[in-house]
Amino acid sequence: MRKDIHPDYSDTTIKCACGSEIQVGATKPDIKIEICSQCHPFFTGKQKLVDTAGRIERFRKKYAKYQDKEKSA
């Protein structure tokens, strides 16, 4: 194996936006992430509900004038 061609591998800390820290080995000194297994909805079981009824009503209101033109034609 050739010498001095591989990056330095050392212990580092991964920091999440939620405040969670994970100790791992990596070639980068500090790693910052936005979401991890401590705060991701899949792992926590907490789902964010989307207001689909409000979205549908806004869509219908926005495109109501186009539907009226098609009906009159």
PyMOL Python script that loads the backbone (N, CA, C, O; Angstrom):
from pymol import cmd

cmd.read_pdbstr("""\
ATOM      1  N   MET A   1       0.840  -1.176   0.000  1.00  0.00           N
ATOM      2  CA  MET A   1       0.000   0.000   0.000  1.00  0.00           C
ATOM      3  C   MET A   1       0.887   1.243   0.000  1.00  0.00           C
ATOM      4  O   MET A   1       1.898   1.292   0.701  1.00  0.00           O
ATOM      5  N   ARG A   2       0.507   2.233  -0.781  1.00  0.00           N
ATOM      6  CA  ARG A   2       1.295   3.456  -0.871  1.00  0.00           C
ATOM      7  C   ARG A   2       1.079   4.323   0.365  1.00  0.00           C
ATOM      8  O   ARG A   2      -0.014   4.347   0.930  1.00  0.00           O
ATOM      9  N   LYS A   3       2.098   5.014   0.769  1.00  0.00           N
ATOM     10  CA  LYS A   3       2.032   5.876   1.949  1.00  0.00           C
ATOM     11  C   LYS A   3       1.616   7.291   1.555  1.00  0.00           C
ATOM     12  O   LYS A   3       1.843   7.739   0.431  1.00  0.00           O
ATOM     13  N   ASP A   4       1.003   7.974   2.510  1.00  0.00           N
ATOM     14  CA  ASP A   4       0.633   9.394   2.399  1.00  0.00           C
ATOM     15  C   ASP A   4      -0.358   9.708   1.282  1.00  0.00           C
ATOM     16  O   ASP A   4      -0.341  10.817   0.748  1.00  0.00           O
ATOM     17  N   ILE A   5      -1.209   8.775   0.919  1.00  0.00           N
ATOM     18  CA  ILE A   5      -2.247   9.078  -0.075  1.00  0.00           C
ATOM     19  C   ILE A   5      -3.647   9.007   0.526  1.00  0.00           C
ATOM     20  O   ILE A   5      -4.609   9.441  -0.108  1.00  0.00           O
ATOM     21  N   HIS A   6      -3.774   8.477   1.711  1.00  0.00           N
ATOM     22  CA  HIS A   6      -5.080   8.320   2.341  1.00  0.00           C
ATOM     23  C   HIS A   6      -5.347   9.477   3.306  1.00  0.00           C
ATOM     24  O   HIS A   6      -4.422   9.971   3.952  1.00  0.00           O
ATOM     25  N   PRO A   7      -6.607   9.911   3.407  1.00  0.00           N
ATOM     26  CA  PRO A   7      -6.936  10.990   4.347  1.00  0.00           C
ATOM     27  C   PRO A   7      -6.831  10.497   5.788  1.00  0.00           C
ATOM     28  O   PRO A   7      -6.911   9.297   6.053  1.00  0.00           O
ATOM     29  N   ASP A   8      -6.653  11.430   6.706  1.00  0.00           N
ATOM     30  CA  ASP A   8      -6.570  11.089   8.131  1.00  0.00           C
ATOM     31  C   ASP A   8      -7.944  10.660   8.628  1.00  0.00           C
ATOM     32  O   ASP A   8      -8.937  11.357   8.421  1.00  0.00           O
ATOM     33  N   TYR A   9      -7.989   9.523   9.274  1.00  0.00           N
ATOM     34  CA  TYR A   9      -9.221   8.978   9.840  1.00  0.00           C
ATOM     35  C   TYR A   9      -9.148   9.167  11.343  1.00  0.00           C
ATOM     36  O   TYR A   9      -8.229   8.662  11.989  1.00  0.00           O
ATOM     37  N   SER A  10     -10.118   9.897  11.914  1.00  0.00           N
ATOM     38  CA  SER A  10     -10.088  10.162  13.342  1.00  0.00           C
ATOM     39  C   SER A  10     -11.503  10.169  13.911  1.00  0.00           C
ATOM     40  O   SER A  10     -12.485  10.147  13.169  1.00  0.00           O
ATOM     41  N   ASP A  11     -11.589  10.198  15.230  1.00  0.00           N
ATOM     42  CA  ASP A  11     -12.891  10.298  15.890  1.00  0.00           C
ATOM     43  C   ASP A  11     -13.434  11.706  15.705  1.00  0.00           C
ATOM     44  O   ASP A  11     -12.704  12.688  15.840  1.00  0.00           O
ATOM     45  N   THR A  12     -14.717  11.795  15.396  1.00  0.00           N
ATOM     46  CA  THR A  12     -15.352  13.097  15.187  1.00  0.00           C
ATOM     47  C   THR A  12     -16.758  13.086  15.767  1.00  0.00           C
ATOM     48  O   THR A  12     -17.281  12.038  16.144  1.00  0.00           O
ATOM     49  N   THR A  13     -17.352  14.248  15.833  1.00  0.00           N
ATOM     50  CA  THR A  13     -18.684  14.403  16.390  1.00  0.00           C
ATOM     51  C   THR A  13     -19.639  14.879  15.297  1.00  0.00           C
ATOM     52  O   THR A  13     -19.352  15.838  14.581  1.00  0.00           O
ATOM     53  N   ILE A  14     -20.777  14.195  15.178  1.00  0.00           N
ATOM     54  CA  ILE A  14     -21.841  14.632  14.281  1.00  0.00           C
ATOM     55  C   ILE A  14     -22.850  15.372  15.142  1.00  0.00           C
ATOM     56  O   ILE A  14     -23.368  14.823  16.114  1.00  0.00           O
ATOM     57  N   LYS A  15     -23.133  16.634  14.780  1.00  0.00           N
ATOM     58  CA  LYS A  15     -24.070  17.459  15.541  1.00  0.00           C
ATOM     59  C   LYS A  15     -25.307  17.715  14.698  1.00  0.00           C
ATOM     60  O   LYS A  15     -25.223  18.173  13.558  1.00  0.00           O
ATOM     61  N   CYS A  16     -26.460  17.410  15.285  1.00  0.00           N
ATOM     62  CA  CYS A  16     -27.744  17.607  14.614  1.00  0.00           C
ATOM     63  C   CYS A  16     -28.328  18.958  15.026  1.00  0.00           C
ATOM     64  O   CYS A  16     -27.944  19.516  16.053  1.00  0.00           O
ATOM     65  N   ALA A  17     -29.254  19.480  14.223  1.00  0.00           N
ATOM     66  CA  ALA A  17     -29.923  20.740  14.534  1.00  0.00           C
ATOM     67  C   ALA A  17     -30.787  20.625  15.787  1.00  0.00           C
ATOM     68  O   ALA A  17     -31.069  21.634  16.433  1.00  0.00           O
ATOM     69  N   CYS A  18     -31.211  19.411  16.141  1.00  0.00           N
ATOM     70  CA  CYS A  18     -32.031  19.212  17.339  1.00  0.00           C
ATOM     71  C   CYS A  18     -31.197  19.199  18.614  1.00  0.00           C
ATOM     72  O   CYS A  18     -31.749  19.217  19.714  1.00  0.00           O
ATOM     73  N   GLY A  19     -29.858  19.167  18.477  1.00  0.00           N
ATOM     74  CA  GLY A  19     -28.979  19.177  19.639  1.00  0.00           C
ATOM     75  C   GLY A  19     -28.344  17.831  19.936  1.00  0.00           C
ATOM     76  O   GLY A  19     -27.493  17.734  20.820  1.00  0.00           O
ATOM     77  N   SER A  20     -28.734  16.807  19.229  1.00  0.00           N
ATOM     78  CA  SER A  20     -28.185  15.477  19.431  1.00  0.00           C
ATOM     79  C   SER A  20     -26.759  15.402  18.887  1.00  0.00           C
ATOM     80  O   SER A  20     -26.458  15.987  17.847  1.00  0.00           O
ATOM     81  N   GLU A  21     -25.883  14.682  19.591  1.00  0.00           N
ATOM     82  CA  GLU A  21     -24.507  14.500  19.152  1.00  0.00           C
ATOM     83  C   GLU A  21     -24.183  13.018  19.086  1.00  0.00           C
ATOM     84  O   GLU A  21     -24.559  12.255  19.976  1.00  0.00           O
ATOM     85  N   ILE A  22     -23.481  12.606  18.024  1.00  0.00           N
ATOM     86  CA  ILE A  22     -23.114  11.217  17.807  1.00  0.00           C
ATOM     87  C   ILE A  22     -21.613  11.158  17.579  1.00  0.00           C
ATOM     88  O   ILE A  22     -21.078  11.919  16.772  1.00  0.00           O
ATOM     89  N   GLN A  23     -20.927  10.264  18.281  1.00  0.00           N
ATOM     90  CA  GLN A  23     -19.488  10.082  18.116  1.00  0.00           C
ATOM     91  C   GLN A  23     -19.245   8.979  17.094  1.00  0.00           C
ATOM     92  O   GLN A  23     -19.726   7.858  17.261  1.00  0.00           O
ATOM     93  N   VAL A  24     -18.497   9.292  16.034  1.00  0.00           N
ATOM     94  CA  VAL A  24     -18.182   8.333  14.982  1.00  0.00           C
ATOM     95  C   VAL A  24     -16.752   8.557  14.507  1.00  0.00           C
ATOM     96  O   VAL A  24     -16.095   9.517  14.909  1.00  0.00           O
ATOM     97  N   GLY A  25     -16.288   7.672  13.659  1.00  0.00           N
ATOM     98  CA  GLY A  25     -15.009   7.858  13.012  1.00  0.00           C
ATOM     99  C   GLY A  25     -15.232   8.342  11.591  1.00  0.00           C
ATOM    100  O   GLY A  25     -16.073   7.800  10.874  1.00  0.00           O
ATOM    101  N   ALA A  26     -14.478   9.365  11.176  1.00  0.00           N
ATOM    102  CA  ALA A  26     -14.648   9.923   9.837  1.00  0.00           C
ATOM    103  C   ALA A  26     -13.389  10.662   9.412  1.00  0.00           C
ATOM    104  O   ALA A  26     -12.460  10.839  10.199  1.00  0.00           O
ATOM    105  N   THR A  27     -13.374  11.086   8.165  1.00  0.00           N
ATOM    106  CA  THR A  27     -12.231  11.838   7.656  1.00  0.00           C
ATOM    107  C   THR A  27     -12.417  13.341   7.825  1.00  0.00           C
ATOM    108  O   THR A  27     -11.450  14.093   7.706  1.00  0.00           O
ATOM    109  N   LYS A  28     -13.638  13.797   8.099  1.00  0.00           N
ATOM    110  CA  LYS A  28     -13.900  15.219   8.346  1.00  0.00           C
ATOM    111  C   LYS A  28     -13.865  15.477   9.852  1.00  0.00           C
ATOM    112  O   LYS A  28     -14.255  14.609  10.633  1.00  0.00           O
ATOM    113  N   PRO A  29     -13.405  16.656  10.269  1.00  0.00           N
ATOM    114  CA  PRO A  29     -13.294  16.923  11.712  1.00  0.00           C
ATOM    115  C   PRO A  29     -14.640  17.132  12.400  1.00  0.00           C
ATOM    116  O   PRO A  29     -14.875  16.530  13.448  1.00  0.00           O
ATOM    117  N   ASP A  30     -15.518  17.945  11.864  1.00  0.00           N
ATOM    118  CA  ASP A  30     -16.827  18.191  12.464  1.00  0.00           C
ATOM    119  C   ASP A  30     -17.881  18.109  11.376  1.00  0.00           C
ATOM    120  O   ASP A  30     -17.710  18.654  10.285  1.00  0.00           O
ATOM    121  N   ILE A  31     -18.980  17.418  11.686  1.00  0.00           N
ATOM    122  CA  ILE A  31     -20.053  17.244  10.713  1.00  0.00           C
ATOM    123  C   ILE A  31     -21.333  17.780  11.335  1.00  0.00           C
ATOM    124  O   ILE A  31     -21.675  17.425  12.463  1.00  0.00           O
ATOM    125  N   LYS A  32     -22.043  18.637  10.603  1.00  0.00           N
ATOM    126  CA  LYS A  32     -23.316  19.186  11.064  1.00  0.00           C
ATOM    127  C   LYS A  32     -24.413  18.722  10.118  1.00  0.00           C
ATOM    128  O   LYS A  32     -24.277  18.828   8.899  1.00  0.00           O
ATOM    129  N   ILE A  33     -25.504  18.206  10.686  1.00  0.00           N
ATOM    130  CA  ILE A  33     -26.626  17.713   9.893  1.00  0.00           C
ATOM    131  C   ILE A  33     -27.904  18.395  10.341  1.00  0.00           C
ATOM    132  O   ILE A  33     -27.959  18.959  11.434  1.00  0.00           O
ATOM    133  N   GLU A  34     -28.934  18.350   9.506  1.00  0.00           N
ATOM    134  CA  GLU A  34     -30.198  18.999   9.816  1.00  0.00           C
ATOM    135  C   GLU A  34     -31.174  18.072  10.526  1.00  0.00           C
ATOM    136  O   GLU A  34     -31.989  18.529  11.328  1.00  0.00           O
ATOM    137  N   ILE A  35     -31.101  16.783  10.243  1.00  0.00           N
ATOM    138  CA  ILE A  35     -32.057  15.843  10.827  1.00  0.00           C
ATOM    139  C   ILE A  35     -31.346  14.523  11.103  1.00  0.00           C
ATOM    140  O   ILE A  35     -30.487  14.098  10.331  1.00  0.00           O
ATOM    141  N   CYS A  36     -31.709  13.882  12.204  1.00  0.00           N
ATOM    142  CA  CYS A  36     -31.074  12.618  12.594  1.00  0.00           C
ATOM    143  C   CYS A  36     -32.155  11.639  13.055  1.00  0.00           C
ATOM    144  O   CYS A  36     -33.346  11.941  12.977  1.00  0.00           O
ATOM    145  N   SER A  37     -31.743  10.489  13.528  1.00  0.00           N
ATOM    146  CA  SER A  37     -32.708   9.485  13.972  1.00  0.00           C
ATOM    147  C   SER A  37     -33.406   9.886  15.270  1.00  0.00           C
ATOM    148  O   SER A  37     -34.434   9.304  15.616  1.00  0.00           O
ATOM    149  N   GLN A  38     -32.877  10.853  15.984  1.00  0.00           N
ATOM    150  CA  GLN A  38     -33.511  11.306  17.216  1.00  0.00           C
ATOM    151  C   GLN A  38     -34.692  12.248  16.939  1.00  0.00           C
ATOM    152  O   GLN A  38     -35.596  12.361  17.767  1.00  0.00           O
ATOM    153  N   CYS A  39     -34.689  12.921  15.786  1.00  0.00           N
ATOM    154  CA  CYS A  39     -35.740  13.901  15.506  1.00  0.00           C
ATOM    155  C   CYS A  39     -36.510  13.618  14.210  1.00  0.00           C
ATOM    156  O   CYS A  39     -37.461  14.340  13.908  1.00  0.00           O
ATOM    157  N   HIS A  40     -36.136  12.605  13.443  1.00  0.00           N
ATOM    158  CA  HIS A  40     -36.833  12.293  12.191  1.00  0.00           C
ATOM    159  C   HIS A  40     -38.181  11.646  12.496  1.00  0.00           C
ATOM    160  O   HIS A  40     -38.253  10.753  13.340  1.00  0.00           O
ATOM    161  N   PRO A  41     -39.263  12.083  11.819  1.00  0.00           N
ATOM    162  CA  PRO A  41     -40.599  11.536  12.099  1.00  0.00           C
ATOM    163  C   PRO A  41     -40.710  10.027  11.914  1.00  0.00           C
ATOM    164  O   PRO A  41     -41.503   9.392  12.610  1.00  0.00           O
ATOM    165  N   PHE A  42     -39.953   9.438  11.015  1.00  0.00           N
ATOM    166  CA  PHE A  42     -40.021   7.994  10.812  1.00  0.00           C
ATOM    167  C   PHE A  42     -39.575   7.247  12.062  1.00  0.00           C
ATOM    168  O   PHE A  42     -40.185   6.245  12.434  1.00  0.00           O
ATOM    169  N   PHE A  43     -38.522   7.722  12.711  1.00  0.00           N
ATOM    170  CA  PHE A  43     -37.991   7.044  13.891  1.00  0.00           C
ATOM    171  C   PHE A  43     -38.734   7.427  15.170  1.00  0.00           C
ATOM    172  O   PHE A  43     -38.845   6.609  16.083  1.00  0.00           O
ATOM    173  N   THR A  44     -39.242   8.651  15.248  1.00  0.00           N
ATOM    174  CA  THR A  44     -39.919   9.091  16.471  1.00  0.00           C
ATOM    175  C   THR A  44     -41.380   8.686  16.506  1.00  0.00           C
ATOM    176  O   THR A  44     -41.971   8.604  17.583  1.00  0.00           O
ATOM    177  N   GLY A  45     -41.979   8.430  15.339  1.00  0.00           N
ATOM    178  CA  GLY A  45     -43.391   8.050  15.286  1.00  0.00           C
ATOM    179  C   GLY A  45     -44.320   9.243  15.276  1.00  0.00           C
ATOM    180  O   GLY A  45     -45.538   9.068  15.253  1.00  0.00           O
ATOM    181  N   LYS A  46     -43.788  10.444  15.293  1.00  0.00           N
ATOM    182  CA  LYS A  46     -44.614  11.650  15.254  1.00  0.00           C
ATOM    183  C   LYS A  46     -44.693  12.129  13.816  1.00  0.00           C
ATOM    184  O   LYS A  46     -43.684  12.514  13.227  1.00  0.00           O
ATOM    185  N   GLN A  47     -45.884  12.105  13.258  1.00  0.00           N
ATOM    186  CA  GLN A  47     -46.087  12.521  11.878  1.00  0.00           C
ATOM    187  C   GLN A  47     -46.581  13.958  11.841  1.00  0.00           C
ATOM    188  O   GLN A  47     -47.348  14.376  12.709  1.00  0.00           O
ATOM    189  N   LYS A  48     -46.152  14.704  10.855  1.00  0.00           N
ATOM    190  CA  LYS A  48     -46.661  16.050  10.647  1.00  0.00           C
ATOM    191  C   LYS A  48     -47.882  15.932   9.745  1.00  0.00           C
ATOM    192  O   LYS A  48     -47.793  15.400   8.638  1.00  0.00           O
ATOM    193  N   LEU A  49     -49.014  16.424  10.215  1.00  0.00           N
ATOM    194  CA  LEU A  49     -50.240  16.348   9.434  1.00  0.00           C
ATOM    195  C   LEU A  49     -50.286  17.517   8.462  1.00  0.00           C
ATOM    196  O   LEU A  49     -49.995  18.656   8.825  1.00  0.00           O
ATOM    197  N   VAL A  50     -50.652  17.221   7.235  1.00  0.00           N
ATOM    198  CA  VAL A  50     -50.751  18.231   6.205  1.00  0.00           C
ATOM    199  C   VAL A  50     -52.218  18.601   6.043  1.00  0.00           C
ATOM    200  O   VAL A  50     -53.082  17.726   5.987  1.00  0.00           O
ATOM    201  N   ASP A  51     -52.495  19.881   5.969  1.00  0.00           N
ATOM    202  CA  ASP A  51     -53.863  20.372   5.827  1.00  0.00           C
ATOM    203  C   ASP A  51     -54.293  20.231   4.372  1.00  0.00           C
ATOM    204  O   ASP A  51     -54.256  21.199   3.612  1.00  0.00           O
ATOM    205  N   THR A  52     -54.699  19.024   3.986  1.00  0.00           N
ATOM    206  CA  THR A  52     -55.058  18.785   2.589  1.00  0.00           C
ATOM    207  C   THR A  52     -56.379  19.451   2.231  1.00  0.00           C
ATOM    208  O   THR A  52     -56.558  19.882   1.092  1.00  0.00           O
ATOM    209  N   ALA A  53     -57.301  19.543   3.169  1.00  0.00           N
ATOM    210  CA  ALA A  53     -58.592  20.173   2.860  1.00  0.00           C
ATOM    211  C   ALA A  53     -58.385  21.639   2.531  1.00  0.00           C
ATOM    212  O   ALA A  53     -58.998  22.141   1.588  1.00  0.00           O
ATOM    213  N   GLY A  54     -57.559  22.328   3.260  1.00  0.00           N
ATOM    214  CA  GLY A  54     -57.281  23.732   2.978  1.00  0.00           C
ATOM    215  C   GLY A  54     -56.575  23.914   1.660  1.00  0.00           C
ATOM    216  O   GLY A  54     -56.830  24.890   0.954  1.00  0.00           O
ATOM    217  N   ARG A  55     -55.698  23.005   1.312  1.00  0.00           N
ATOM    218  CA  ARG A  55     -54.985  23.085   0.041  1.00  0.00           C
ATOM    219  C   ARG A  55     -55.942  22.906  -1.131  1.00  0.00           C
ATOM    220  O   ARG A  55     -55.842  23.615  -2.133  1.00  0.00           O
ATOM    221  N   ILE A  56     -56.864  21.967  -1.008  1.00  0.00           N
ATOM    222  CA  ILE A  56     -57.822  21.704  -2.077  1.00  0.00           C
ATOM    223  C   ILE A  56     -58.735  22.912  -2.282  1.00  0.00           C
ATOM    224  O   ILE A  56     -59.018  23.292  -3.418  1.00  0.00           O
ATOM    225  N   GLU A  57     -59.191  23.509  -1.193  1.00  0.00           N
ATOM    226  CA  GLU A  57     -60.064  24.678  -1.295  1.00  0.00           C
ATOM    227  C   GLU A  57     -59.338  25.859  -1.939  1.00  0.00           C
ATOM    228  O   GLU A  57     -59.922  26.577  -2.750  1.00  0.00           O
ATOM    229  N   ARG A  58     -58.075  26.063  -1.584  1.00  0.00           N
ATOM    230  CA  ARG A  58     -57.307  27.150  -2.200  1.00  0.00           C
ATOM    231  C   ARG A  58     -57.120  26.896  -3.690  1.00  0.00           C
ATOM    232  O   ARG A  58     -57.196  27.826  -4.493  1.00  0.00           O
ATOM    233  N   PHE A  59     -56.875  25.641  -4.064  1.00  0.00           N
ATOM    234  CA  PHE A  59     -56.724  25.295  -5.477  1.00  0.00           C
ATOM    235  C   PHE A  59     -58.012  25.565  -6.237  1.00  0.00           C
ATOM    236  O   PHE A  59     -57.979  26.155  -7.317  1.00  0.00           O
ATOM    237  N   ARG A  60     -59.128  25.149  -5.701  1.00  0.00           N
ATOM    238  CA  ARG A  60     -60.413  25.354  -6.374  1.00  0.00           C
ATOM    239  C   ARG A  60     -60.749  26.829  -6.499  1.00  0.00           C
ATOM    240  O   ARG A  60     -61.269  27.265  -7.527  1.00  0.00           O
ATOM    241  N   LYS A  61     -60.456  27.597  -5.464  1.00  0.00           N
ATOM    242  CA  LYS A  61     -60.720  29.029  -5.505  1.00  0.00           C
ATOM    243  C   LYS A  61     -59.835  29.712  -6.547  1.00  0.00           C
ATOM    244  O   LYS A  61     -60.281  30.611  -7.260  1.00  0.00           O
ATOM    245  N   LYS A  62     -58.581  29.279  -6.626  1.00  0.00           N
ATOM    246  CA  LYS A  62     -57.627  29.876  -7.552  1.00  0.00           C
ATOM    247  C   LYS A  62     -58.013  29.607  -9.005  1.00  0.00           C
ATOM    248  O   LYS A  62     -57.884  30.494  -9.849  1.00  0.00           O
ATOM    249  N   TYR A  63     -58.485  28.400  -9.306  1.00  0.00           N
ATOM    250  CA  TYR A  63     -58.788  28.019 -10.674  1.00  0.00           C
ATOM    251  C   TYR A  63     -60.284  27.967 -10.967  1.00  0.00           C
ATOM    252  O   TYR A  63     -60.696  27.343 -11.944  1.00  0.00           O
ATOM    253  N   ALA A  64     -61.097  28.607 -10.143  1.00  0.00           N
ATOM    254  CA  ALA A  64     -62.540  28.611 -10.346  1.00  0.00           C
ATOM    255  C   ALA A  64     -62.911  29.337 -11.636  1.00  0.00           C
ATOM    256  O   ALA A  64     -63.831  28.915 -12.337  1.00  0.00           O
ATOM    257  N   LYS A  65     -62.214  30.415 -11.958  1.00  0.00           N
ATOM    258  CA  LYS A  65     -62.554  31.171 -13.169  1.00  0.00           C
ATOM    259  C   LYS A  65     -62.310  30.350 -14.435  1.00  0.00           C
ATOM    260  O   LYS A  65     -63.018  30.537 -15.425  1.00  0.00           O
ATOM    261  N   TYR A  66     -61.343  29.460 -14.429  1.00  0.00           N
ATOM    262  CA  TYR A  66     -61.078  28.599 -15.582  1.00  0.00           C
ATOM    263  C   TYR A  66     -62.164  27.537 -15.724  1.00  0.00           C
ATOM    264  O   TYR A  66     -62.542  27.179 -16.839  1.00  0.00           O
ATOM    265  N   GLN A  67     -62.664  27.036 -14.600  1.00  0.00           N
ATOM    266  CA  GLN A  67     -63.731  26.036 -14.641  1.00  0.00           C
ATOM    267  C   GLN A  67     -65.030  26.669 -15.137  1.00  0.00           C
ATOM    268  O   GLN A  67     -65.803  26.027 -15.848  1.00  0.00           O
ATOM    269  N   ASP A  68     -65.271  27.937 -14.762  1.00  0.00           N
ATOM    270  CA  ASP A  68     -66.485  28.615 -15.204  1.00  0.00           C
ATOM    271  C   ASP A  68     -66.459  28.815 -16.723  1.00  0.00           C
ATOM    272  O   ASP A  68     -67.499  28.693 -17.370  1.00  0.00           O
ATOM    273  N   LYS A  69     -65.296  29.121 -17.305  1.00  0.00           N
ATOM    274  CA  LYS A  69     -65.188  29.318 -18.742  1.00  0.00           C
ATOM    275  C   LYS A  69     -65.459  28.027 -19.488  1.00  0.00           C
ATOM    276  O   LYS A  69     -66.101  28.047 -20.538  1.00  0.00           O
ATOM    277  N   GLU A  70     -64.985  26.907 -18.970  1.00  0.00           N
ATOM    278  CA  GLU A  70     -65.199  25.613 -19.618  1.00  0.00           C
ATOM    279  C   GLU A  70     -66.677  25.218 -19.573  1.00  0.00           C
ATOM    280  O   GLU A  70     -67.193  24.656 -20.539  1.00  0.00           O
ATOM    281  N   LYS A  71     -67.348  25.499 -18.487  1.00  0.00           N
ATOM    282  CA  LYS A  71     -68.760  25.150 -18.351  1.00  0.00           C
ATOM    283  C   LYS A  71     -69.629  25.975 -19.302  1.00  0.00           C
ATOM    284  O   LYS A  71     -70.593  25.456 -19.865  1.00  0.00           O
ATOM    285  N   SER A  72     -69.295  27.248 -19.485  1.00  0.00           N
ATOM    286  CA  SER A  72     -70.100  28.122 -20.347  1.00  0.00           C
ATOM    287  C   SER A  72     -69.852  27.847 -21.831  1.00  0.00           C
ATOM    288  O   SER A  72     -70.690  28.194 -22.664  1.00  0.00           O
ATOM    289  N   ALA A  73     -68.746  27.247 -22.168  1.00  0.00           N
ATOM    290  CA  ALA A  73     -68.421  26.992 -23.586  1.00  0.00           C
ATOM    291  C   ALA A  73     -69.118  25.804 -24.145  1.00  0.00           C
ATOM    292  O   ALA A  73     -68.938  25.477 -25.318  1.00  0.00           O
TER     293      ALA A  73
END
""", "prot")
cmd.dss("prot")
cmd.show_as("cartoon", "prot")
cmd.util.cbc("prot")
cmd.orient("prot")
